[in-house]
Amino acid sequence: MRPARLMKVFITRRIPPEGIAALSRAADCEVEQWDSDEPIPDKELERGLAGAHGLLCLLSDRVDKRLLDATGANLKVISTMSVGVDHLALDEIKKRGIRVGYTPDVLTDTTAELAVSLLLTTCRRLPEAIEEVKNGGWTSWKPLWMCGYGLTQSTVGIIGLGRIGQAIARRLKPFGVQKFLYTGRQPRPEEAAEFQAEFVSVPQLAAQSDFIVVTCSLTPATRGLCNKDLFQKMKKTAVFVNISRGDVVNQDDLYQALASGQIAAAGLDVTTPEPLPTNHPLLTLKNCVILPHIGSATYRTRNTMSLLAANNLLAGLRGEPMPSELKL
């Protein structure tokens, strides 16, 4: 029988070694883990969480009222190994007095690097070019063959100038971007000053930008924000990149915009659903580059995220200040 002093902690997946090591060293916790790289089935999650004091979860684990009801009154802390928290029923969690830890900041630079990589890959048509080399389409040097769009003297629009949006702008500036535009809930003059970025409305940003990068959080206000109306206002030469959440984009509208030539290309690191079914229409398009949500996927960053998630959980269970707590 488990000694009464031990607090039960449940982890919904295999996580990088630094995080699991920190939890394993905790003498006041009994750690149980779903030992797989694949998502935990709902029934197994309910079973594992029964009586748990702490939960360490991922962005793919939906923590809703039903799960919280099934878990019981012991649950005091939820620590998510993500910066996004749209998978958590925050209203229900707040009602129960449960503390929430998350992992901002530590993945900012890595995600910004990926965003720039995806933008360059998409606008310079690298997957198409690689395929032409493999399938024999490369016959000679041709002046107009495989031409894409460059960043020099361009206008870049950023939807959501938060940490990651700023980090992307910082990396794009040396490419010779002429102008940065941004939009969001409100102007952020201090953050924008570094890039001399101009705060504009969403329609203005759509109409004026050569490249649009979506980095905003998923909220009721941003769900479906990038839809037919936005794509119709964009330039036919514009490139659209989304690294935020799939639900910010109406994918049917995006498909139509790409297939009809309304916009030039799109690069997505996030989709709805995830994983995207292999028969999805977007995957038939040459001018759409889709990655499997790998924005933070470097060994260093994922280890740092797992350690922060573990430390958030332990601090919360012990009634101490969390290194990174979401204020509810």
C-alpha positions as CSV (number, residue, x, y, z in Angstrom):
1,M,0.0,0.0,0.0
2,R,1.3,3.5,-0.9
3,P,2.3,5.5,2.2
4,A,-0.2,8.3,2.8
5,R,2.5,11.0,2.4
6,L,3.2,10.2,-1.2
7,M,1.4,12.2,-3.8
8,K,0.4,10.4,-7.0
9,V,1.6,12.0,-10.2
10,F,0.4,10.8,-13.6
11,I,2.2,11.5,-16.9
12,T,0.3,11.0,-20.1
13,R,3.2,10.1,-22.4
14,R,6.9,9.3,-22.5
15,I,8.7,12.6,-22.0
16,P,12.3,13.7,-22.5
17,P,14.8,12.4,-19.9
18,E,15.5,15.5,-17.9
19,G,11.8,15.9,-16.9
20,I,11.3,12.3,-16.0
21,A,14.5,12.3,-14.0
22,A,13.4,15.3,-11.9
23,L,10.1,13.6,-11.1
24,S,11.8,10.2,-10.3
25,R,14.0,12.0,-7.8
26,A,11.1,13.5,-5.9
27,A,10.8,11.5,-2.7
28,D,7.3,12.8,-1.9
29,C,5.8,11.6,-5.2
30,E,4.7,8.3,-6.7
31,V,5.0,8.6,-10.5
32,E,3.0,6.6,-13.0
33,Q,3.4,7.1,-16.7
34,W,1.7,6.0,-19.9
35,D,4.7,4.3,-21.4
36,S,4.2,5.1,-25.1
37,D,5.0,7.7,-27.6
38,E,1.4,7.5,-28.8
39,P,-1.5,9.3,-27.2
40,I,-3.1,7.7,-24.2
41,P,-6.7,6.3,-24.8
42,D,-9.4,8.1,-22.8
43,K,-10.2,5.1,-20.6
44,E,-6.5,4.6,-19.7
45,L,-6.2,8.3,-18.9
46,E,-9.2,8.1,-16.6
47,R,-7.8,5.1,-14.9
48,G,-4.3,6.6,-14.5
49,L,-5.7,9.9,-13.2
50,A,-8.0,8.3,-10.6
51,G,-7.0,9.7,-7.2
52,A,-4.0,11.6,-8.7
53,H,-2.7,14.7,-7.1
54,G,-0.8,15.9,-10.1
55,L,-1.1,15.6,-13.9
56,L,1.7,16.2,-16.4
57,C,0.1,16.3,-19.9
58,L,0.8,17.4,-23.5
59,L,-1.1,19.7,-25.9
60,S,-2.8,16.6,-27.5
61,D,-4.4,15.6,-24.2
62,R,-7.8,17.2,-23.8
63,V,-8.5,17.9,-20.1
64,D,-12.2,18.6,-20.0
65,K,-15.0,18.6,-17.4
66,R,-15.7,14.9,-18.0
67,L,-12.1,14.0,-17.2
68,L,-11.9,16.3,-14.2
69,D,-15.1,14.8,-12.8
70,A,-13.7,11.3,-13.2
71,T,-10.4,12.2,-11.6
72,G,-11.7,13.1,-8.1
73,A,-11.0,15.8,-5.6
74,N,-7.2,15.0,-5.0
75,L,-6.1,16.8,-8.2
76,K,-4.2,20.0,-7.2
77,V,-1.9,20.7,-10.2
78,I,-2.0,20.3,-14.0
79,S,1.3,20.9,-15.7
80,T,1.3,21.0,-19.5
81,M,4.4,20.6,-21.6
82,S,3.3,23.3,-24.0
83,V,2.9,27.1,-24.3
84,G,-0.6,26.7,-25.6
85,V,-3.4,25.8,-23.2
86,D,-6.4,25.6,-25.5
87,H,-6.6,21.8,-24.7
88,L,-7.4,22.6,-21.0
89,A,-10.9,23.5,-19.8
90,L,-9.6,26.5,-17.9
91,D,-13.0,27.6,-16.5
92,E,-13.6,24.1,-15.0
93,I,-10.0,24.0,-13.7
94,K,-10.3,27.3,-12.0
95,K,-13.6,26.3,-10.4
96,R,-11.8,23.4,-8.7
97,G,-8.9,25.5,-7.5
98,I,-6.4,23.6,-9.6
99,R,-3.2,25.3,-10.4
100,V,-1.8,25.2,-13.9
101,G,1.8,25.3,-15.1
102,Y,2.9,25.7,-18.7
103,T,6.2,26.2,-20.7
104,P,6.4,29.6,-22.4
105,D,9.7,31.3,-23.3
106,V,11.8,28.1,-23.4
107,L,10.5,27.2,-26.9
108,T,10.4,30.7,-28.4
109,D,13.7,30.7,-30.3
110,T,13.3,27.1,-31.5
111,T,9.8,27.8,-32.8
112,A,10.9,31.0,-34.5
113,E,13.6,29.2,-36.2
114,L,11.2,26.7,-37.6
115,A,8.8,29.4,-38.7
116,V,11.6,31.1,-40.7
117,S,12.6,27.7,-42.1
118,L,9.0,27.0,-43.2
119,L,8.6,30.4,-44.7
120,L,11.8,30.1,-46.8
121,T,10.9,26.5,-47.7
122,T,7.5,27.5,-48.9
123,C,8.3,30.7,-50.7
124,R,11.3,29.3,-52.6
125,R,9.4,26.1,-53.4
126,L,12.0,23.7,-52.0
127,P,9.9,20.6,-51.7
128,E,8.8,21.0,-55.4
129,A,12.5,21.5,-56.4
130,I,13.7,18.4,-54.5
131,E,10.9,16.4,-56.2
132,E,12.0,17.6,-59.6
133,V,15.5,16.4,-58.9
134,K,14.3,13.0,-57.9
135,N,11.7,12.5,-60.7
136,G,13.8,13.7,-63.6
137,G,12.1,17.0,-64.1
138,W,15.4,18.8,-63.8
139,T,16.6,18.9,-67.5
140,S,18.6,22.2,-67.7
141,W,18.9,25.6,-66.2
142,K,15.8,27.6,-67.3
143,P,15.2,31.3,-66.5
144,L,11.6,31.1,-65.3
145,W,11.6,27.5,-63.9
146,M,11.0,27.0,-60.2
147,C,10.9,30.7,-59.4
148,G,9.5,31.7,-56.1
149,Y,9.4,34.8,-53.9
150,G,12.1,36.5,-51.9
151,L,12.1,38.4,-48.6
152,T,14.3,41.3,-49.8
153,Q,12.2,44.6,-49.9
154,S,9.1,42.7,-48.9
155,T,6.4,43.5,-46.4
156,V,5.8,40.9,-43.7
157,G,2.6,40.8,-41.7
158,I,2.6,39.1,-38.3
159,I,-0.7,38.1,-36.7
160,G,0.1,38.1,-33.0
161,L,3.3,40.0,-32.0
162,G,3.9,38.0,-28.8
163,R,7.2,36.4,-27.8
164,I,7.3,34.1,-30.9
165,G,6.1,36.8,-33.3
166,Q,8.8,39.1,-32.1
167,A,11.5,36.4,-32.4
168,I,10.4,35.7,-35.9
169,A,10.6,39.4,-36.9
170,R,14.0,39.6,-35.3
171,R,15.2,36.7,-37.5
172,L,13.6,38.0,-40.7
173,K,14.9,41.6,-40.4
174,P,18.4,40.7,-41.7
175,F,16.9,39.2,-44.8
176,G,16.1,42.7,-46.0
177,V,12.5,43.0,-45.1
178,Q,11.4,46.5,-46.0
179,K,8.4,46.7,-43.6
180,F,6.7,44.8,-40.8
181,L,3.0,45.0,-40.0
182,Y,1.3,43.4,-37.1
183,T,-2.2,43.0,-35.7
184,G,-3.6,41.7,-32.5
185,R,-5.9,42.6,-29.6
186,Q,-4.2,46.0,-29.1
187,P,-1.1,47.9,-30.2
188,R,2.2,46.9,-28.6
189,P,4.4,50.0,-29.3
190,E,7.3,49.0,-27.0
191,E,7.6,45.5,-28.7
192,A,7.0,46.9,-32.2
193,A,9.7,49.6,-31.9
194,E,12.6,47.2,-32.5
195,F,11.2,46.4,-35.9
196,Q,9.5,49.7,-36.6
197,A,6.4,47.5,-37.0
198,E,3.1,49.2,-37.8
199,F,-0.1,48.2,-36.0
200,V,-2.9,47.7,-38.6
201,S,-6.3,46.0,-38.9
202,V,-6.5,42.4,-40.1
203,P,-7.9,43.4,-43.5
204,Q,-5.1,46.0,-43.9
205,L,-2.5,43.4,-43.0
206,A,-3.9,40.9,-45.5
207,A,-4.0,43.4,-48.3
208,Q,-0.5,44.9,-47.8
209,S,1.6,41.9,-46.8
210,D,3.8,39.8,-49.2
211,F,4.2,37.2,-46.4
212,I,1.8,36.6,-43.5
213,V,2.9,34.6,-40.5
214,V,0.3,33.6,-37.9
215,T,1.6,33.3,-34.3
216,C,-1.4,34.2,-32.2
217,S,-3.0,32.1,-29.5
218,L,-6.1,30.1,-30.2
219,T,-9.0,32.0,-28.6
220,P,-12.7,32.4,-29.4
221,A,-11.7,35.6,-31.2
222,T,-9.0,34.0,-33.3
223,R,-10.8,30.7,-34.2
224,G,-11.3,30.7,-37.9
225,L,-9.8,34.2,-38.2
226,C,-7.9,33.2,-41.4
227,N,-10.8,32.5,-43.7
228,K,-12.1,33.3,-47.2
229,D,-12.4,37.0,-46.4
230,L,-8.8,37.2,-45.4
231,F,-7.5,35.1,-48.3
232,Q,-9.5,37.2,-50.9
233,K,-7.8,40.4,-49.6
234,M,-4.3,38.9,-49.9
235,K,-2.1,39.5,-52.9
236,K,-2.0,36.7,-55.5
237,T,1.8,36.6,-54.9
238,A,1.5,36.4,-51.1
239,V,2.7,33.5,-49.0
240,F,0.8,32.4,-45.9
241,V,2.4,30.6,-42.9
242,N,0.7,29.3,-39.8
243,I,2.6,28.0,-36.7
244,S,0.0,28.8,-34.1
245,R,-2.9,26.4,-34.0
246,G,-4.8,24.7,-36.8
247,D,-8.2,26.1,-35.8
248,V,-7.1,29.6,-36.4
249,V,-7.4,28.7,-40.1
250,N,-10.4,27.6,-42.1
251,Q,-8.7,24.9,-44.1
252,D,-11.4,24.5,-46.7
253,D,-11.1,28.2,-47.5
254,L,-7.3,27.9,-47.5
255,Y,-7.5,25.0,-50.0
256,Q,-9.8,27.0,-52.3
257,A,-7.4,30.0,-52.1
258,L,-4.4,27.9,-53.0
259,A,-6.1,25.7,-55.7
260,S,-7.5,28.8,-57.4
261,G,-4.3,30.8,-57.4
262,Q,-5.9,33.4,-55.1
263,I,-2.7,33.2,-53.0
264,A,0.7,31.9,-54.1
265,A,1.5,29.3,-51.4
266,A,1.1,28.3,-47.8
267,G,3.3,26.6,-45.1
268,L,1.6,25.0,-42.1
269,D,3.2,23.5,-39.0
270,V,-0.2,23.0,-37.4
271,T,-3.5,21.6,-38.8
272,T,-6.9,20.5,-37.9
273,P,-7.0,17.7,-37.0
274,E,-3.5,16.5,-36.1
275,P,-2.3,14.3,-37.6
276,L,-3.8,15.5,-40.9
277,P,-5.5,12.6,-42.8
278,T,-3.3,11.4,-45.6
279,N,-6.2,11.9,-48.1
280,H,-6.8,15.6,-47.1
281,P,-7.1,17.9,-50.1
282,L,-4.4,20.2,-48.9
283,L,-1.9,17.4,-49.3
284,T,-2.6,17.2,-53.1
285,L,-1.3,20.8,-53.6
286,K,2.2,21.5,-54.7
287,N,2.0,25.0,-53.3
288,C,1.2,23.8,-49.7
289,V,4.0,22.7,-47.4
290,I,2.8,20.9,-44.3
291,L,4.9,19.8,-41.3
292,P,3.9,17.6,-38.4
293,H,3.8,20.3,-35.7
294,I,7.6,20.3,-35.0
295,G,8.0,24.0,-34.0
296,S,9.7,23.2,-30.7
297,A,11.4,19.9,-31.9
298,T,15.0,20.2,-31.0
299,Y,16.5,17.9,-28.4
300,R,17.6,20.8,-26.2
301,T,14.2,22.6,-26.2
302,R,12.1,19.5,-25.6
303,N,14.4,18.5,-22.7
304,T,14.1,22.0,-21.3
305,M,10.3,21.9,-21.7
306,S,10.0,18.6,-19.9
307,L,12.2,19.8,-17.0
308,L,10.2,23.0,-16.6
309,A,6.9,21.0,-16.8
310,A,8.2,18.7,-14.1
311,N,9.4,21.5,-11.9
312,N,6.1,23.3,-12.3
313,L,4.3,20.2,-11.2
314,L,6.5,19.6,-8.1
315,A,6.3,23.2,-7.0
316,G,2.6,23.2,-7.3
317,L,2.2,20.0,-5.3
318,R,4.4,21.3,-2.6
319,G,2.5,24.6,-2.4
320,E,5.5,26.6,-3.7
321,P,5.7,29.3,-6.4
322,M,5.9,27.6,-9.8
323,P,8.7,28.6,-12.2
324,S,6.0,29.3,-14.8
325,E,2.4,29.4,-13.6
326,L,-0.7,30.3,-15.7
327,K,-2.6,32.8,-13.7
328,L,-6.3,31.8,-13.8
